[in-house]
Amino acid sequence: MKTTKRLILFFILLSLSKLSFAQEVQIPKDYKLVAKEDYGIYERDVLNCINWIESVSWTEQQEKREEAKVFLIKWISGSPTVSIMISESVGKLFDKNPELLGSYMYGYTKYVLENSYDQDKLKASLTAVKTLLAKYVKEKTAVKDKDVEKLLAIEKEGKLESWTQENLLK
């Protein structure tokens, strides 16, 4: 009986630690992004911010989300290792939920950084679209969007890679 109680307590504590991790992120202060070398210093922070911002709702911790978004956009826009492609086809996916643009950019960036600066545009774009779709499904405040819903159906059919190839890499 004691073992069962200990296991239950362990799992409760484990769940709480995961919940508190999702709510914590250290956004760099006074960061300097001038020279190419500056960007490498912050790669771990970029990944941490991406993981955090994708784990919290659009309505949670507004001030901290804005701070994280500013850092991420500055880093991504000047990065010598990340060059994001956004085609007209994918641009339609942000019309009703502009926050999904961030999810797309974060997914693309995360792919490049976690895969040794791989510049495979298909793989990076596919990861970006999957990140966008995951956030759309998870986000309770997302406005229903027929274009995103169609893409979810395409993903369910297992045809997301071919859609990405046809629509994002023209």
Phi and psi in radians as a Rosetta constraint file:
Dihedral C 1 N 2 CA 2 C 2 CIRCULARHARMONIC -1.100 0.35
Dihedral N 2 CA 2 C 2 N 3 CIRCULARHARMONIC -0.654 0.35
Dihedral C 2 N 3 CA 3 C 3 CIRCULARHARMONIC -1.106 0.35
Dihedral N 3 CA 3 C 3 N 4 CIRCULARHARMONIC -0.719 0.35
Dihedral C 3 N 4 CA 4 C 4 CIRCULARHARMONIC -1.096 0.35
Dihedral N 4 CA 4 C 4 N 5 CIRCULARHARMONIC -0.774 0.35
Dihedral C 4 N 5 CA 5 C 5 CIRCULARHARMONIC -1.097 0.35
Dihedral N 5 CA 5 C 5 N 6 CIRCULARHARMONIC -0.713 0.35
Dihedral C 5 N 6 CA 6 C 6 CIRCULARHARMONIC -1.124 0.35
Dihedral N 6 CA 6 C 6 N 7 CIRCULARHARMONIC -0.724 0.35
Dihedral C 6 N 7 CA 7 C 7 CIRCULARHARMONIC -1.113 0.35
Dihedral N 7 CA 7 C 7 N 8 CIRCULARHARMONIC -0.745 0.35
Dihedral C 7 N 8 CA 8 C 8 CIRCULARHARMONIC -1.087 0.35
Dihedral N 8 CA 8 C 8 N 9 CIRCULARHARMONIC -0.801 0.35
Dihedral C 8 N 9 CA 9 C 9 CIRCULARHARMONIC -1.060 0.35
Dihedral N 9 CA 9 C 9 N 10 CIRCULARHARMONIC -0.746 0.35
Dihedral C 9 N 10 CA 10 C 10 CIRCULARHARMONIC -1.025 0.35
Dihedral N 10 CA 10 C 10 N 11 CIRCULARHARMONIC -0.828 0.35
Dihedral C 10 N 11 CA 11 C 11 CIRCULARHARMONIC -1.183 0.35
Dihedral N 11 CA 11 C 11 N 12 CIRCULARHARMONIC -0.601 0.35
Dihedral C 11 N 12 CA 12 C 12 CIRCULARHARMONIC -1.122 0.35
Dihedral N 12 CA 12 C 12 N 13 CIRCULARHARMONIC -0.823 0.35
Dihedral C 12 N 13 CA 13 C 13 CIRCULARHARMONIC -1.118 0.35
Dihedral N 13 CA 13 C 13 N 14 CIRCULARHARMONIC -0.677 0.35
Dihedral C 13 N 14 CA 14 C 14 CIRCULARHARMONIC -1.103 0.35
Dihedral N 14 CA 14 C 14 N 15 CIRCULARHARMONIC -0.752 0.35
Dihedral C 14 N 15 CA 15 C 15 CIRCULARHARMONIC -1.102 0.35
Dihedral N 15 CA 15 C 15 N 16 CIRCULARHARMONIC -0.752 0.35
Dihedral C 15 N 16 CA 16 C 16 CIRCULARHARMONIC -1.148 0.35
Dihedral N 16 CA 16 C 16 N 17 CIRCULARHARMONIC -0.640 0.35
Dihedral C 16 N 17 CA 17 C 17 CIRCULARHARMONIC -1.184 0.35
Dihedral N 17 CA 17 C 17 N 18 CIRCULARHARMONIC -0.637 0.35
Dihedral C 17 N 18 CA 18 C 18 CIRCULARHARMONIC -1.174 0.35
Dihedral N 18 CA 18 C 18 N 19 CIRCULARHARMONIC -0.683 0.35
Dihedral C 18 N 19 CA 19 C 19 CIRCULARHARMONIC -1.126 0.35
Dihedral N 19 CA 19 C 19 N 20 CIRCULARHARMONIC -0.754 0.35
Dihedral C 19 N 20 CA 20 C 20 CIRCULARHARMONIC -1.228 0.35
Dihedral N 20 CA 20 C 20 N 21 CIRCULARHARMONIC -0.549 0.35
Dihedral C 20 N 21 CA 21 C 21 CIRCULARHARMONIC -1.100 0.35
Dihedral N 21 CA 21 C 21 N 22 CIRCULARHARMONIC -0.699 0.35
Dihedral C 21 N 22 CA 22 C 22 CIRCULARHARMONIC -1.127 0.35
Dihedral N 22 CA 22 C 22 N 23 CIRCULARHARMONIC -0.430 0.35
Dihedral C 22 N 23 CA 23 C 23 CIRCULARHARMONIC -1.609 0.35
Dihedral N 23 CA 23 C 23 N 24 CIRCULARHARMONIC -0.095 0.35
Dihedral C 23 N 24 CA 24 C 24 CIRCULARHARMONIC -1.964 0.35
Dihedral N 24 CA 24 C 24 N 25 CIRCULARHARMONIC 2.355 0.35
Dihedral C 24 N 25 CA 25 C 25 CIRCULARHARMONIC -2.736 0.35
Dihedral N 25 CA 25 C 25 N 26 CIRCULARHARMONIC 2.490 0.35
Dihedral C 25 N 26 CA 26 C 26 CIRCULARHARMONIC -1.778 0.35
Dihedral N 26 CA 26 C 26 N 27 CIRCULARHARMONIC 1.864 0.35
Dihedral C 26 N 27 CA 27 C 27 CIRCULARHARMONIC -1.541 0.35
Dihedral N 27 CA 27 C 27 N 28 CIRCULARHARMONIC 2.218 0.35
Dihedral C 27 N 28 CA 28 C 28 CIRCULARHARMONIC -0.988 0.35
Dihedral N 28 CA 28 C 28 N 29 CIRCULARHARMONIC 2.464 0.35
Dihedral C 28 N 29 CA 29 C 29 CIRCULARHARMONIC -1.883 0.35
Dihedral N 29 CA 29 C 29 N 30 CIRCULARHARMONIC 2.596 0.35
Dihedral C 29 N 30 CA 30 C 30 CIRCULARHARMONIC 0.904 0.35
Dihedral N 30 CA 30 C 30 N 31 CIRCULARHARMONIC 0.670 0.35
Dihedral C 30 N 31 CA 31 C 31 CIRCULARHARMONIC -1.274 0.35
Dihedral N 31 CA 31 C 31 N 32 CIRCULARHARMONIC 2.699 0.35
Dihedral C 31 N 32 CA 32 C 32 CIRCULARHARMONIC -2.168 0.35
Dihedral N 32 CA 32 C 32 N 33 CIRCULARHARMONIC 2.053 0.35
Dihedral C 32 N 33 CA 33 C 33 CIRCULARHARMONIC -2.162 0.35
Dihedral N 33 CA 33 C 33 N 34 CIRCULARHARMONIC 1.392 0.35
Dihedral C 33 N 34 CA 34 C 34 CIRCULARHARMONIC -2.043 0.35
Dihedral N 34 CA 34 C 34 N 35 CIRCULARHARMONIC -1.047 0.35
Dihedral C 34 N 35 CA 35 C 35 CIRCULARHARMONIC -1.569 0.35
Dihedral N 35 CA 35 C 35 N 36 CIRCULARHARMONIC 2.771 0.35
Dihedral C 35 N 36 CA 36 C 36 CIRCULARHARMONIC -0.924 0.35
Dihedral N 36 CA 36 C 36 N 37 CIRCULARHARMONIC -0.675 0.35
Dihedral C 36 N 37 CA 37 C 37 CIRCULARHARMONIC -1.132 0.35
Dihedral N 37 CA 37 C 37 N 38 CIRCULARHARMONIC -0.452 0.35
Dihedral C 37 N 38 CA 38 C 38 CIRCULARHARMONIC -1.103 0.35
Dihedral N 38 CA 38 C 38 N 39 CIRCULARHARMONIC -0.572 0.35
Dihedral C 38 N 39 CA 39 C 39 CIRCULARHARMONIC -1.202 0.35
Dihedral N 39 CA 39 C 39 N 40 CIRCULARHARMONIC -0.676 0.35
Dihedral C 39 N 40 CA 40 C 40 CIRCULARHARMONIC -1.069 0.35
Dihedral N 40 CA 40 C 40 N 41 CIRCULARHARMONIC -0.565 0.35
Dihedral C 40 N 41 CA 41 C 41 CIRCULARHARMONIC -1.038 0.35
Dihedral N 41 CA 41 C 41 N 42 CIRCULARHARMONIC -0.558 0.35
Dihedral C 41 N 42 CA 42 C 42 CIRCULARHARMONIC -1.803 0.35
Dihedral N 42 CA 42 C 42 N 43 CIRCULARHARMONIC 0.153 0.35
Dihedral C 42 N 43 CA 43 C 43 CIRCULARHARMONIC -1.029 0.35
Dihedral N 43 CA 43 C 43 N 44 CIRCULARHARMONIC -0.756 0.35
Dihedral C 43 N 44 CA 44 C 44 CIRCULARHARMONIC -1.087 0.35
Dihedral N 44 CA 44 C 44 N 45 CIRCULARHARMONIC -0.727 0.35
Dihedral C 44 N 45 CA 45 C 45 CIRCULARHARMONIC -1.117 0.35
Dihedral N 45 CA 45 C 45 N 46 CIRCULARHARMONIC -0.676 0.35
Dihedral C 45 N 46 CA 46 C 46 CIRCULARHARMONIC -1.064 0.35
Dihedral N 46 CA 46 C 46 N 47 CIRCULARHARMONIC -0.854 0.35
Dihedral C 46 N 47 CA 47 C 47 CIRCULARHARMONIC -1.089 0.35
Dihedral N 47 CA 47 C 47 N 48 CIRCULARHARMONIC -0.721 0.35
Dihedral C 47 N 48 CA 48 C 48 CIRCULARHARMONIC -1.101 0.35
Dihedral N 48 CA 48 C 48 N 49 CIRCULARHARMONIC -0.751 0.35
Dihedral C 48 N 49 CA 49 C 49 CIRCULARHARMONIC -1.136 0.35
Dihedral N 49 CA 49 C 49 N 50 CIRCULARHARMONIC -0.713 0.35
Dihedral C 49 N 50 CA 50 C 50 CIRCULARHARMONIC -1.080 0.35
Dihedral N 50 CA 50 C 50 N 51 CIRCULARHARMONIC -0.845 0.35
Dihedral C 50 N 51 CA 51 C 51 CIRCULARHARMONIC -1.035 0.35
Dihedral N 51 CA 51 C 51 N 52 CIRCULARHARMONIC -0.738 0.35
Dihedral C 51 N 52 CA 52 C 52 CIRCULARHARMONIC -1.183 0.35
Dihedral N 52 CA 52 C 52 N 53 CIRCULARHARMONIC -0.886 0.35
Dihedral C 52 N 53 CA 53 C 53 CIRCULARHARMONIC -1.125 0.35
Dihedral N 53 CA 53 C 53 N 54 CIRCULARHARMONIC -0.537 0.35
Dihedral C 53 N 54 CA 54 C 54 CIRCULARHARMONIC -1.371 0.35
Dihedral N 54 CA 54 C 54 N 55 CIRCULARHARMONIC -0.294 0.35
Dihedral C 54 N 55 CA 55 C 55 CIRCULARHARMONIC -1.582 0.35
Dihedral N 55 CA 55 C 55 N 56 CIRCULARHARMONIC -0.303 0.35
Dihedral C 55 N 56 CA 56 C 56 CIRCULARHARMONIC -1.854 0.35
Dihedral N 56 CA 56 C 56 N 57 CIRCULARHARMONIC 2.664 0.35
Dihedral C 56 N 57 CA 57 C 57 CIRCULARHARMONIC -1.200 0.35
Dihedral N 57 CA 57 C 57 N 58 CIRCULARHARMONIC 2.740 0.35
Dihedral C 57 N 58 CA 58 C 58 CIRCULARHARMONIC -1.072 0.35
Dihedral N 58 CA 58 C 58 N 59 CIRCULARHARMONIC -0.401 0.35
Dihedral C 58 N 59 CA 59 C 59 CIRCULARHARMONIC -1.651 0.35
Dihedral N 59 CA 59 C 59 N 60 CIRCULARHARMONIC -0.131 0.35
Dihedral C 59 N 60 CA 60 C 60 CIRCULARHARMONIC -1.573 0.35
Dihedral N 60 CA 60 C 60 N 61 CIRCULARHARMONIC 2.562 0.35
Dihedral C 60 N 61 CA 61 C 61 CIRCULARHARMONIC 0.718 0.35
Dihedral N 61 CA 61 C 61 N 62 CIRCULARHARMONIC 0.977 0.35
Dihedral C 61 N 62 CA 62 C 62 CIRCULARHARMONIC -0.909 0.35
Dihedral N 62 CA 62 C 62 N 63 CIRCULARHARMONIC -0.824 0.35
Dihedral C 62 N 63 CA 63 C 63 CIRCULARHARMONIC -1.108 0.35
Dihedral N 63 CA 63 C 63 N 64 CIRCULARHARMONIC -0.774 0.35
Dihedral C 63 N 64 CA 64 C 64 CIRCULARHARMONIC -1.193 0.35
Dihedral N 64 CA 64 C 64 N 65 CIRCULARHARMONIC -0.641 0.35
Dihedral C 64 N 65 CA 65 C 65 CIRCULARHARMONIC -1.084 0.35
Dihedral N 65 CA 65 C 65 N 66 CIRCULARHARMONIC -0.758 0.35
Dihedral C 65 N 66 CA 66 C 66 CIRCULARHARMONIC -1.090 0.35
Dihedral N 66 CA 66 C 66 N 67 CIRCULARHARMONIC -0.743 0.35
Dihedral C 66 N 67 CA 67 C 67 CIRCULARHARMONIC -1.075 0.35
Dihedral N 67 CA 67 C 67 N 68 CIRCULARHARMONIC -0.769 0.35
Dihedral C 67 N 68 CA 68 C 68 CIRCULARHARMONIC -1.143 0.35
Dihedral N 68 CA 68 C 68 N 69 CIRCULARHARMONIC -0.748 0.35
Dihedral C 68 N 69 CA 69 C 69 CIRCULARHARMONIC -1.089 0.35
Dihedral N 69 CA 69 C 69 N 70 CIRCULARHARMONIC -0.728 0.35
Dihedral C 69 N 70 CA 70 C 70 CIRCULARHARMONIC -1.077 0.35
Dihedral N 70 CA 70 C 70 N 71 CIRCULARHARMONIC -0.810 0.35
Dihedral C 70 N 71 CA 71 C 71 CIRCULARHARMONIC -1.052 0.35
Dihedral N 71 CA 71 C 71 N 72 CIRCULARHARMONIC -0.837 0.35
Dihedral C 71 N 72 CA 72 C 72 CIRCULARHARMONIC -1.108 0.35
Dihedral N 72 CA 72 C 72 N 73 CIRCULARHARMONIC -0.773 0.35
Dihedral C 72 N 73 CA 73 C 73 CIRCULARHARMONIC -1.118 0.35
Dihedral N 73 CA 73 C 73 N 74 CIRCULARHARMONIC -0.750 0.35
Dihedral C 73 N 74 CA 74 C 74 CIRCULARHARMONIC -1.074 0.35
Dihedral N 74 CA 74 C 74 N 75 CIRCULARHARMONIC -0.763 0.35
Dihedral C 74 N 75 CA 75 C 75 CIRCULARHARMONIC -1.157 0.35
Dihedral N 75 CA 75 C 75 N 76 CIRCULARHARMONIC -0.867 0.35
Dihedral C 75 N 76 CA 76 C 76 CIRCULARHARMONIC -1.090 0.35
Dihedral N 76 CA 76 C 76 N 77 CIRCULARHARMONIC -0.773 0.35
Dihedral C 76 N 77 CA 77 C 77 CIRCULARHARMONIC -1.179 0.35
Dihedral N 77 CA 77 C 77 N 78 CIRCULARHARMONIC -0.419 0.35
Dihedral C 77 N 78 CA 78 C 78 CIRCULARHARMONIC -1.870 0.35
Dihedral N 78 CA 78 C 78 N 79 CIRCULARHARMONIC -0.074 0.35
Dihedral C 78 N 79 CA 79 C 79 CIRCULARHARMONIC -1.083 0.35
Dihedral N 79 CA 79 C 79 N 80 CIRCULARHARMONIC 2.314 0.35
Dihedral C 79 N 80 CA 80 C 80 CIRCULARHARMONIC -1.384 0.35
Dihedral N 80 CA 80 C 80 N 81 CIRCULARHARMONIC -0.166 0.35
Dihedral C 80 N 81 CA 81 C 81 CIRCULARHARMONIC -1.869 0.35
Dihedral N 81 CA 81 C 81 N 82 CIRCULARHARMONIC -0.229 0.35
Dihedral C 81 N 82 CA 82 C 82 CIRCULARHARMONIC -2.145 0.35
Dihedral N 82 CA 82 C 82 N 83 CIRCULARHARMONIC 2.151 0.35
Dihedral C 82 N 83 CA 83 C 83 CIRCULARHARMONIC -2.317 0.35
Dihedral N 83 CA 83 C 83 N 84 CIRCULARHARMONIC 1.778 0.35
Dihedral C 83 N 84 CA 84 C 84 CIRCULARHARMONIC -1.485 0.35
Dihedral N 84 CA 84 C 84 N 85 CIRCULARHARMONIC 2.337 0.35
Dihedral C 84 N 85 CA 85 C 85 CIRCULARHARMONIC -1.672 0.35
Dihedral N 85 CA 85 C 85 N 86 CIRCULARHARMONIC 2.242 0.35
Dihedral C 85 N 86 CA 86 C 86 CIRCULARHARMONIC -2.275 0.35
Dihedral N 86 CA 86 C 86 N 87 CIRCULARHARMONIC 1.866 0.35
Dihedral C 86 N 87 CA 87 C 87 CIRCULARHARMONIC -1.520 0.35
Dihedral N 87 CA 87 C 87 N 88 CIRCULARHARMONIC 2.970 0.35
Dihedral C 87 N 88 CA 88 C 88 CIRCULARHARMONIC -1.057 0.35
Dihedral N 88 CA 88 C 88 N 89 CIRCULARHARMONIC -0.668 0.35
Dihedral C 88 N 89 CA 89 C 89 CIRCULARHARMONIC -1.069 0.35
Dihedral N 89 CA 89 C 89 N 90 CIRCULARHARMONIC -0.736 0.35
Dihedral C 89 N 90 CA 90 C 90 CIRCULARHARMONIC -1.380 0.35
Dihedral N 90 CA 90 C 90 N 91 CIRCULARHARMONIC -0.461 0.35
Dihedral C 90 N 91 CA 91 C 91 CIRCULARHARMONIC -1.034 0.35
Dihedral N 91 CA 91 C 91 N 92 CIRCULARHARMONIC -0.560 0.35
Dihedral C 91 N 92 CA 92 C 92 CIRCULARHARMONIC -1.120 0.35
Dihedral N 92 CA 92 C 92 N 93 CIRCULARHARMONIC -0.389 0.35
Dihedral C 92 N 93 CA 93 C 93 CIRCULARHARMONIC -1.299 0.35
Dihedral N 93 CA 93 C 93 N 94 CIRCULARHARMONIC -0.180 0.35
Dihedral C 93 N 94 CA 94 C 94 CIRCULARHARMONIC -1.809 0.35
Dihedral N 94 CA 94 C 94 N 95 CIRCULARHARMONIC -0.072 0.35
Dihedral C 94 N 95 CA 95 C 95 CIRCULARHARMONIC -0.932 0.35
Dihedral N 95 CA 95 C 95 N 96 CIRCULARHARMONIC -0.897 0.35
Dihedral C 95 N 96 CA 96 C 96 CIRCULARHARMONIC -1.576 0.35
Dihedral N 96 CA 96 C 96 N 97 CIRCULARHARMONIC -0.345 0.35
Dihedral C 96 N 97 CA 97 C 97 CIRCULARHARMONIC -2.361 0.35
Dihedral N 97 CA 97 C 97 N 98 CIRCULARHARMONIC 1.404 0.35
Dihedral C 97 N 98 CA 98 C 98 CIRCULARHARMONIC -0.977 0.35
Dihedral N 98 CA 98 C 98 N 99 CIRCULARHARMONIC -0.451 0.35
Dihedral C 98 N 99 CA 99 C 99 CIRCULARHARMONIC -1.078 0.35
Dihedral N 99 CA 99 C 99 N 100 CIRCULARHARMONIC -0.406 0.35
Dihedral C 99 N 100 CA 100 C 100 CIRCULARHARMONIC -1.175 0.35
Dihedral N 100 CA 100 C 100 N 101 CIRCULARHARMONIC -0.381 0.35
Dihedral C 100 N 101 CA 101 C 101 CIRCULARHARMONIC -1.041 0.35
Dihedral N 101 CA 101 C 101 N 102 CIRCULARHARMONIC -0.753 0.35
Dihedral C 101 N 102 CA 102 C 102 CIRCULARHARMONIC -1.039 0.35
Dihedral N 102 CA 102 C 102 N 103 CIRCULARHARMONIC -0.818 0.35
Dihedral C 102 N 103 CA 103 C 103 CIRCULARHARMONIC -1.023 0.35
Dihedral N 103 CA 103 C 103 N 104 CIRCULARHARMONIC -0.715 0.35
Dihedral C 103 N 104 CA 104 C 104 CIRCULARHARMONIC -1.080 0.35
Dihedral N 104 CA 104 C 104 N 105 CIRCULARHARMONIC -0.855 0.35
Dihedral C 104 N 105 CA 105 C 105 CIRCULARHARMONIC -1.118 0.35
Dihedral N 105 CA 105 C 105 N 106 CIRCULARHARMONIC -0.682 0.35
Dihedral C 105 N 106 CA 106 C 106 CIRCULARHARMONIC -1.173 0.35
Dihedral N 106 CA 106 C 106 N 107 CIRCULARHARMONIC -0.708 0.35
Dihedral C 106 N 107 CA 107 C 107 CIRCULARHARMONIC -1.115 0.35
Dihedral N 107 CA 107 C 107 N 108 CIRCULARHARMONIC -0.734 0.35
Dihedral C 107 N 108 CA 108 C 108 CIRCULARHARMONIC -1.095 0.35
Dihedral N 108 CA 108 C 108 N 109 CIRCULARHARMONIC -0.839 0.35
Dihedral C 108 N 109 CA 109 C 109 CIRCULARHARMONIC -1.070 0.35
Dihedral N 109 CA 109 C 109 N 110 CIRCULARHARMONIC -0.807 0.35
Dihedral C 109 N 110 CA 110 C 110 CIRCULARHARMONIC -1.047 0.35
Dihedral N 110 CA 110 C 110 N 111 CIRCULARHARMONIC -0.734 0.35
Dihedral C 110 N 111 CA 111 C 111 CIRCULARHARMONIC -1.022 0.35
Dihedral N 111 CA 111 C 111 N 112 CIRCULARHARMONIC -0.862 0.35
Dihedral C 111 N 112 CA 112 C 112 CIRCULARHARMONIC -1.057 0.35
Dihedral N 112 CA 112 C 112 N 113 CIRCULARHARMONIC -0.812 0.35
Dihedral C 112 N 113 CA 113 C 113 CIRCULARHARMONIC -1.222 0.35
Dihedral N 113 CA 113 C 113 N 114 CIRCULARHARMONIC -0.638 0.35
Dihedral C 113 N 114 CA 114 C 114 CIRCULARHARMONIC -1.446 0.35
Dihedral N 114 CA 114 C 114 N 115 CIRCULARHARMONIC -0.114 0.35
Dihedral C 114 N 115 CA 115 C 115 CIRCULARHARMONIC -2.142 0.35
Dihedral N 115 CA 115 C 115 N 116 CIRCULARHARMONIC 0.765 0.35
Dihedral C 115 N 116 CA 116 C 116 CIRCULARHARMONIC 0.914 0.35
Dihedral N 116 CA 116 C 116 N 117 CIRCULARHARMONIC 0.787 0.35
Dihedral C 116 N 117 CA 117 C 117 CIRCULARHARMONIC 1.096 0.35
Dihedral N 117 CA 117 C 117 N 118 CIRCULARHARMONIC 0.510 0.35
Dihedral C 117 N 118 CA 118 C 118 CIRCULARHARMONIC -1.005 0.35
Dihedral N 118 CA 118 C 118 N 119 CIRCULARHARMONIC 2.241 0.35
Dihedral C 118 N 119 CA 119 C 119 CIRCULARHARMONIC -1.800 0.35
Dihedral N 119 CA 119 C 119 N 120 CIRCULARHARMONIC 0.348 0.35
Dihedral C 119 N 120 CA 120 C 120 CIRCULARHARMONIC -1.168 0.35
Dihedral N 120 CA 120 C 120 N 121 CIRCULARHARMONIC 1.813 0.35
Dihedral C 120 N 121 CA 121 C 121 CIRCULARHARMONIC -1.110 0.35
Dihedral N 121 CA 121 C 121 N 122 CIRCULARHARMONIC -0.580 0.35
Dihedral C 121 N 122 CA 122 C 122 CIRCULARHARMONIC -1.154 0.35
Dihedral N 122 CA 122 C 122 N 123 CIRCULARHARMONIC -0.883 0.35
Dihedral C 122 N 123 CA 123 C 123 CIRCULARHARMONIC -1.106 0.35
Dihedral N 123 CA 123 C 123 N 124 CIRCULARHARMONIC -0.739 0.35
Dihedral C 123 N 124 CA 124 C 124 CIRCULARHARMONIC -1.153 0.35
Dihedral N 124 CA 124 C 124 N 125 CIRCULARHARMONIC -0.750 0.35
Dihedral C 124 N 125 CA 125 C 125 CIRCULARHARMONIC -1.160 0.35
Dihedral N 125 CA 125 C 125 N 126 CIRCULARHARMONIC -0.696 0.35
Dihedral C 125 N 126 CA 126 C 126 CIRCULARHARMONIC -1.096 0.35
Dihedral N 126 CA 126 C 126 N 127 CIRCULARHARMONIC -0.766 0.35
Dihedral C 126 N 127 CA 127 C 127 CIRCULARHARMONIC -1.098 0.35
Dihedral N 127 CA 127 C 127 N 128 CIRCULARHARMONIC -0.708 0.35
Dihedral C 127 N 128 CA 128 C 128 CIRCULARHARMONIC -1.085 0.35
Dihedral N 128 CA 128 C 128 N 129 CIRCULARHARMONIC -0.779 0.35
Dihedral C 128 N 129 CA 129 C 129 CIRCULARHARMONIC -1.139 0.35
Dihedral N 129 CA 129 C 129 N 130 CIRCULARHARMONIC -0.721 0.35
Dihedral C 129 N 130 CA 130 C 130 CIRCULARHARMONIC -1.100 0.35
Dihedral N 130 CA 130 C 130 N 131 CIRCULARHARMONIC -0.671 0.35
Dihedral C 130 N 131 CA 131 C 131 CIRCULARHARMONIC -1.127 0.35
Dihedral N 131 CA 131 C 131 N 132 CIRCULARHARMONIC -0.764 0.35
Dihedral C 131 N 132 CA 132 C 132 CIRCULARHARMONIC -1.042 0.35
Dihedral N 132 CA 132 C 132 N 133 CIRCULARHARMONIC -0.820 0.35
Dihedral C 132 N 133 CA 133 C 133 CIRCULARHARMONIC -1.123 0.35
Dihedral N 133 CA 133 C 133 N 134 CIRCULARHARMONIC -0.722 0.35
Dihedral C 133 N 134 CA 134 C 134 CIRCULARHARMONIC -1.081 0.35
Dihedral N 134 CA 134 C 134 N 135 CIRCULARHARMONIC -0.729 0.35
Dihedral C 134 N 135 CA 135 C 135 CIRCULARHARMONIC -1.181 0.35
Dihedral N 135 CA 135 C 135 N 136 CIRCULARHARMONIC -0.707 0.35
Dihedral C 135 N 136 CA 136 C 136 CIRCULARHARMONIC -1.029 0.35
Dihedral N 136 CA 136 C 136 N 137 CIRCULARHARMONIC -0.799 0.35
Dihedral C 136 N 137 CA 137 C 137 CIRCULARHARMONIC -1.166 0.35
Dihedral N 137 CA 137 C 137 N 138 CIRCULARHARMONIC -0.714 0.35
Dihedral C 137 N 138 CA 138 C 138 CIRCULARHARMONIC -1.298 0.35
Dihedral N 138 CA 138 C 138 N 139 CIRCULARHARMONIC -0.577 0.35
Dihedral C 138 N 139 CA 139 C 139 CIRCULARHARMONIC -1.339 0.35
Dihedral N 139 CA 139 C 139 N 140 CIRCULARHARMONIC 1.987 0.35
Dihedral C 139 N 140 CA 140 C 140 CIRCULARHARMONIC -1.202 0.35
Dihedral N 140 CA 140 C 140 N 141 CIRCULARHARMONIC -0.428 0.35
Dihedral C 140 N 141 CA 141 C 141 CIRCULARHARMONIC -1.668 0.35
Dihedral N 141 CA 141 C 141 N 142 CIRCULARHARMONIC 0.092 0.35
Dihedral C 141 N 142 CA 142 C 142 CIRCULARHARMONIC -1.138 0.35
Dihedral N 142 CA 142 C 142 N 143 CIRCULARHARMONIC 2.408 0.35
Dihedral C 142 N 143 CA 143 C 143 CIRCULARHARMONIC -1.379 0.35
Dihedral N 143 CA 143 C 143 N 144 CIRCULARHARMONIC 2.321 0.35
Dihedral C 143 N 144 CA 144 C 144 CIRCULARHARMONIC -1.012 0.35
Dihedral N 144 CA 144 C 144 N 145 CIRCULARHARMONIC 2.311 0.35
Dihedral C 144 N 145 CA 145 C 145 CIRCULARHARMONIC -2.359 0.35
Dihedral N 145 CA 145 C 145 N 146 CIRCULARHARMONIC 2.086 0.35
Dihedral C 145 N 146 CA 146 C 146 CIRCULARHARMONIC -1.117 0.35
Dihedral N 146 CA 146 C 146 N 147 CIRCULARHARMONIC -0.590 0.35
Dihedral C 146 N 147 CA 147 C 147 CIRCULARHARMONIC -1.154 0.35
Dihedral N 147 CA 147 C 147 N 148 CIRCULARHARMONIC -0.737 0.35
Dihedral C 147 N 148 CA 148 C 148 CIRCULARHARMONIC -1.213 0.35
Dihedral N 148 CA 148 C 148 N 149 CIRCULARHARMONIC -0.692 0.35
Dihedral C 148 N 149 CA 149 C 149 CIRCULARHARMONIC -1.068 0.35
Dihedral N 149 CA 149 C 149 N 150 CIRCULARHARMONIC -0.717 0.35
Dihedral C 149 N 150 CA 150 C 150 CIRCULARHARMONIC -1.072 0.35
Dihedral N 150 CA 150 C 150 N 151 CIRCULARHARMONIC -0.705 0.35
Dihedral C 150 N 151 CA 151 C 151 CIRCULARHARMONIC -1.176 0.35
Dihedral N 151 CA 151 C 151 N 152 CIRCULARHARMONIC -0.626 0.35
Dihedral C 151 N 152 CA 152 C 152 CIRCULARHARMONIC -1.084 0.35
Dihedral N 152 CA 152 C 152 N 153 CIRCULARHARMONIC -0.692 0.35
Dihedral C 152 N 153 CA 153 C 153 CIRCULARHARMONIC -1.147 0.35
Dihedral N 153 CA 153 C 153 N 154 CIRCULARHARMONIC -0.704 0.35
Dihedral C 153 N 154 CA 154 C 154 CIRCULARHARMONIC -1.099 0.35
Dihedral N 154 CA 154 C 154 N 155 CIRCULARHARMONIC -0.713 0.35
Dihedral C 154 N 155 CA 155 C 155 CIRCULARHARMONIC -1.104 0.35
Dihedral N 155 CA 155 C 155 N 156 CIRCULARHARMONIC -0.756 0.35
Dihedral C 155 N 156 CA 156 C 156 CIRCULARHARMONIC -1.061 0.35
Dihedral N 156 CA 156 C 156 N 157 CIRCULARHARMONIC -0.595 0.35
Dihedral C 156 N 157 CA 157 C 157 CIRCULARHARMONIC -1.347 0.35
Dihedral N 157 CA 157 C 157 N 158 CIRCULARHARMONIC -0.122 0.35
Dihedral C 157 N 158 CA 158 C 158 CIRCULARHARMONIC 1.393 0.35
Dihedral N 158 CA 158 C 158 N 159 CIRCULARHARMONIC 0.392 0.35
Dihedral C 158 N 159 CA 159 C 159 CIRCULARHARMONIC -1.981 0.35
Dihedral N 159 CA 159 C 159 N 160 CIRCULARHARMONIC 0.327 0.35
Dihedral C 159 N 160 CA 160 C 160 CIRCULARHARMONIC -1.175 0.35
Dihedral N 160 CA 160 C 160 N 161 CIRCULARHARMONIC -0.645 0.35
Dihedral C 160 N 161 CA 161 C 161 CIRCULARHARMONIC -1.110 0.35
Dihedral N 161 CA 161 C 161 N 162 CIRCULARHARMONIC -0.763 0.35
Dihedral C 161 N 162 CA 162 C 162 CIRCULARHARMONIC -1.192 0.35
Dihedral N 162 CA 162 C 162 N 163 CIRCULARHARMONIC -0.637 0.35
Dihedral C 162 N 163 CA 163 C 163 CIRCULARHARMONIC -1.061 0.35
Dihedral N 163 CA 163 C 163 N 164 CIRCULARHARMONIC -0.775 0.35
Dihedral C 163 N 164 CA 164 C 164 CIRCULARHARMONIC -1.079 0.35
Dihedral N 164 CA 164 C 164 N 165 CIRCULARHARMONIC -0.773 0.35
Dihedral C 164 N 165 CA 165 C 165 CIRCULARHARMONIC -1.033 0.35
Dihedral N 165 CA 165 C 165 N 166 CIRCULARHARMONIC -0.786 0.35
Dihedral C 165 N 166 CA 166 C 166 CIRCULARHARMONIC -1.305 0.35
Dihedral N 166 CA 166 C 166 N 167 CIRCULARHARMONIC -0.641 0.35
Dihedral C 166 N 167 CA 167 C 167 CIRCULARHARMONIC -1.772 0.35
Dihedral N 167 CA 167 C 167 N 168 CIRCULARHARMONIC -0.406 0.35
Dihedral C 167 N 168 CA 168 C 168 CIRCULARHARMONIC -1.894 0.35
Dihedral N 168 CA 168 C 168 N 169 CIRCULARHARMONIC -0.274 0.35
Dihedral C 168 N 169 CA 169 C 169 CIRCULARHARMONIC -2.040 0.35
Dihedral N 169 CA 169 C 169 N 170 CIRCULARHARMONIC 0.582 0.35
